[in-house]
Amino acid sequence: MRLKGNKVLSLLGLAKKAGKVVSGEFSTESAVKSAKAYLVLVSEEASDNTKKKFRNMCTYYEVPIYLYGNKEELGKCIGQEFRASLAVTDQGFSKAIEKQLGNVDERRMQV
């Protein structure tokens, strides 16, 4: 699953360098609950339990959430090994990433 030459992954890398990405289950959850997250990405390889947890949390806190990429891709683009979830904590980066995702309804997790 490659979208537009991996611009999403490139933007995530830039956001990470700018200090605007948190990753891992605990950090992502903290960002959402503290209203610091503008966008959450969950790996398509994440467990059903993880997907459900973040879908419910993001619905409650009104944070856009998308399924995107595999754990290795998400981790690699931010200089980590594997990541099942991450949150973008900058509004500008989150809007740019959502634009690249094209607000594709089938990617956006349904509530």
C-alpha positions as CSV (number, residue, x, y, z in Angstrom):
1,M,0.0,0.0,0.0
2,R,1.9,3.0,-1.2
3,L,0.2,6.3,-1.6
4,K,1.7,9.2,-3.6
5,G,5.3,8.1,-3.4
6,N,5.2,7.8,0.4
7,K,4.7,11.5,1.0
8,V,2.8,10.5,4.2
9,L,5.9,8.8,5.5
10,S,8.1,11.6,4.5
11,L,5.9,14.1,6.3
12,L,6.0,11.9,9.4
13,G,9.8,12.0,9.2
14,L,9.8,15.8,9.0
15,A,7.3,16.0,11.8
16,K,9.4,13.7,14.0
17,K,12.6,15.9,13.3
18,A,10.5,18.9,14.4
19,G,9.6,17.1,17.6
20,K,5.9,16.9,16.6
21,V,5.4,13.1,16.7
22,V,4.9,10.8,19.6
23,S,4.8,7.1,19.1
24,G,4.1,3.9,21.0
25,E,0.8,3.0,22.7
26,F,1.4,4.9,26.0
27,S,2.7,8.1,24.4
28,T,0.0,8.1,21.7
29,E,-2.7,7.6,24.3
30,S,-1.3,10.4,26.5
31,A,-1.2,12.8,23.6
32,V,-4.9,12.1,22.7
33,K,-6.1,12.4,26.3
34,S,-4.2,15.6,26.9
35,A,-5.6,17.2,23.7
36,K,-2.1,17.4,22.1
37,A,-2.8,15.0,19.2
38,Y,-4.2,16.4,16.0
39,L,-4.0,13.1,14.1
40,V,-3.5,9.4,15.0
41,L,-2.1,6.8,12.7
42,V,-2.5,3.1,13.5
43,S,-0.7,0.4,11.6
44,E,-2.8,-2.0,9.6
45,E,-0.9,-4.8,11.3
46,A,-2.0,-3.6,14.8
47,S,-4.1,-6.0,16.8
48,D,-7.9,-5.7,16.6
49,N,-7.8,-4.8,20.3
50,T,-5.4,-1.9,19.7
51,K,-7.4,-0.7,16.7
52,K,-10.6,-0.7,18.7
53,K,-9.0,1.0,21.7
54,F,-7.6,3.9,19.6
55,R,-10.8,4.1,17.5
56,N,-12.9,4.5,20.6
57,M,-10.5,6.9,22.3
58,C,-10.2,9.1,19.2
59,T,-13.9,9.1,18.6
60,Y,-14.5,10.3,22.2
61,Y,-11.7,13.0,22.0
62,E,-12.6,13.9,18.4
63,V,-9.2,13.2,17.0
64,P,-9.0,12.0,13.3
65,I,-7.6,8.4,13.1
66,Y,-6.4,6.5,10.1
67,L,-5.1,3.0,9.4
68,Y,-1.9,3.4,7.5
69,G,1.1,1.3,6.6
70,N,2.7,-1.5,8.5
71,K,4.6,-1.4,11.8
72,E,8.0,-1.4,10.2
73,E,7.1,1.5,7.8
74,L,5.7,3.6,10.6
75,G,8.7,3.0,12.8
76,K,11.3,3.4,10.1
77,C,10.0,6.8,9.0
78,I,10.5,8.2,12.5
79,G,13.8,6.5,13.2
80,Q,12.4,3.7,15.4
81,E,12.1,-0.1,14.8
82,F,8.4,-1.0,14.9
83,R,5.5,1.2,15.8
84,A,1.8,0.2,15.9
85,S,0.6,3.7,16.7
86,L,1.7,7.3,16.6
87,A,0.2,10.7,17.1
88,V,1.0,14.0,15.3
89,T,1.1,16.9,17.7
90,D,1.2,19.7,15.2
91,Q,-1.9,21.0,13.4
92,G,0.0,22.0,10.3
93,F,1.7,18.6,9.9
94,S,-1.5,16.8,10.6
95,K,-3.4,18.8,7.9
96,A,-0.7,18.1,5.4
97,I,-0.7,14.4,6.2
98,E,-4.5,14.2,6.0
99,K,-4.3,16.0,2.6
100,Q,-1.9,13.3,1.4
101,L,-4.2,10.6,2.7
102,G,-6.8,12.4,0.6
103,N,-9.4,12.0,3.4
104,V,-10.0,8.6,1.8
105,D,-13.0,7.2,3.7
106,E,-11.9,3.6,3.5
107,R,-8.6,4.5,5.3
108,R,-10.3,6.5,8.0
109,M,-11.4,4.3,10.8
110,Q,-15.1,4.1,11.1
111,V,-16.9,4.8,14.3
